[in-house]
Amino acid sequence: MIVSIHQYELADSAGPDDFRDAVATAVDENLFGDIPGLVDYRIGRGIKGSRMDQFAAVWMYESKDSWEAVWGPAGDPVPKSAYPDAWLRWEDELLGPVLADDPDTIEYTSYNILAQNGD
């Protein structure tokens, strides 16, 4: 399994409700259900620590192969033009307007899971 953690910084002109509305629209339209290999996700707001009151998402993919099929190998990512249409809608139309910077420049880290509950 691959897990990607995305950290979001809101634009000065956007508030928490704007971000929540973008997420709600994406969920209502099942945009995340249309991402190949994505098996689960969590989107939350920090309650403690250096990112308190800031938003982040955890995206879980069934395997490294399925993650690479969508995003390309770590050292050779696919161009934005090859992103799934649902992800383009999420980034460009819903998420982009509420972020401080382009969604493709957010802070994120992807992890290859070594152990998980049930192993």
C-alpha positions as CSV (number, residue, x, y, z in Angstrom):
1,M,0.0,0.0,0.0
2,I,1.1,3.6,-0.7
3,V,-0.1,6.5,1.4
4,S,0.3,10.1,0.4
5,I,-0.1,12.9,2.9
6,H,-1.0,16.2,1.4
7,Q,-0.8,19.4,3.4
8,Y,-3.0,22.3,2.3
9,E,-2.4,26.0,2.9
10,L,-5.4,28.2,2.4
11,A,-5.3,31.5,0.5
12,D,-5.8,34.6,2.6
13,S,-9.1,35.1,0.8
14,A,-10.4,31.6,1.8
15,G,-11.7,30.3,5.1
16,P,-12.2,26.9,6.5
17,D,-15.8,26.8,5.2
18,D,-14.5,27.3,1.7
19,F,-12.3,24.3,2.0
20,R,-15.0,22.2,3.6
21,D,-17.3,23.2,0.7
22,A,-14.8,22.1,-1.9
23,V,-14.4,18.8,-0.1
24,A,-18.1,18.3,0.2
25,T,-18.6,19.0,-3.5
26,A,-15.9,16.5,-4.4
27,V,-17.4,13.9,-2.2
28,D,-20.9,14.6,-3.5
29,E,-19.6,14.2,-7.1
30,N,-17.7,11.0,-6.1
31,L,-14.6,12.5,-7.6
32,F,-12.3,10.4,-5.4
33,G,-14.1,7.2,-6.4
34,D,-12.9,7.8,-9.9
35,I,-9.2,7.7,-9.1
36,P,-7.8,4.3,-10.2
37,G,-6.2,2.4,-7.3
38,L,-7.3,4.8,-4.6
39,V,-8.9,2.6,-1.9
40,D,-9.5,5.1,0.8
41,Y,-8.8,8.7,1.9
42,R,-9.1,10.9,5.0
43,I,-9.3,14.7,4.9
44,G,-9.0,16.5,8.2
45,R,-8.1,19.6,10.1
46,G,-5.2,19.7,12.6
47,I,-6.2,19.8,16.3
48,K,-2.7,19.9,17.8
49,G,0.9,20.5,16.8
50,S,2.6,22.7,14.1
51,R,-0.4,22.3,11.7
52,M,-3.2,23.1,14.2
53,D,-6.2,24.4,12.3
54,Q,-4.7,23.6,9.0
55,F,-6.0,21.0,6.5
56,A,-4.4,17.8,5.3
57,A,-5.4,14.7,3.4
58,V,-4.3,11.1,3.5
59,W,-4.7,9.2,0.2
60,M,-4.4,5.4,0.3
61,Y,-3.6,3.4,-2.8
62,E,-3.8,-0.4,-3.0
63,S,-0.2,-0.8,-4.2
64,K,2.8,0.9,-5.5
65,D,2.0,-0.4,-9.0
66,S,-1.5,1.2,-8.9
67,W,-0.1,4.5,-7.5
68,E,2.6,4.6,-10.3
69,A,-0.1,3.8,-12.9
70,V,-1.8,7.0,-12.0
71,W,1.0,9.3,-11.0
72,G,4.1,7.8,-12.5
73,P,7.3,6.6,-10.8
74,A,8.6,8.8,-8.0
75,G,11.4,10.0,-10.1
76,D,9.4,10.5,-13.3
77,P,5.9,11.7,-12.6
78,V,3.3,11.9,-15.3
79,P,2.5,15.4,-16.6
80,K,-0.6,17.1,-15.3
81,S,-2.3,16.6,-18.7
82,A,-2.2,12.8,-17.9
83,Y,-4.0,13.2,-14.5
84,P,-7.4,11.5,-14.2
85,D,-10.2,13.9,-15.1
86,A,-11.7,13.6,-11.6
87,W,-8.4,14.7,-10.1
88,L,-8.2,17.7,-12.5
89,R,-11.6,18.8,-11.4
90,W,-10.6,18.4,-7.7
91,E,-7.4,20.3,-8.2
92,D,-8.3,23.0,-10.7
93,E,-11.9,23.8,-10.0
94,L,-12.5,23.0,-6.4
95,L,-9.2,23.0,-4.5
96,G,-7.2,25.5,-6.4
97,P,-9.4,28.5,-5.7
98,V,-9.1,28.1,-2.0
99,L,-5.3,27.4,-1.8
100,A,-2.5,29.9,-1.4
101,D,-0.6,28.3,-4.2
102,D,-1.1,26.0,-7.2
103,P,-2.3,22.5,-6.0
104,D,0.7,20.9,-7.8
105,T,3.1,22.7,-5.5
106,I,1.7,21.7,-2.1
107,E,3.8,20.0,0.5
108,Y,3.3,16.2,0.4
109,T,5.0,13.0,1.1
110,S,4.2,9.5,-0.2
111,Y,5.0,6.4,1.9
112,N,5.3,2.8,1.1
113,I,3.6,1.1,4.0
114,L,5.7,-1.4,5.9
115,A,3.1,-2.6,8.4
116,Q,-0.6,-2.0,9.0
117,N,-3.3,-3.1,11.3
118,G,-4.1,-6.8,10.7
119,D,-0.6,-7.7,9.5
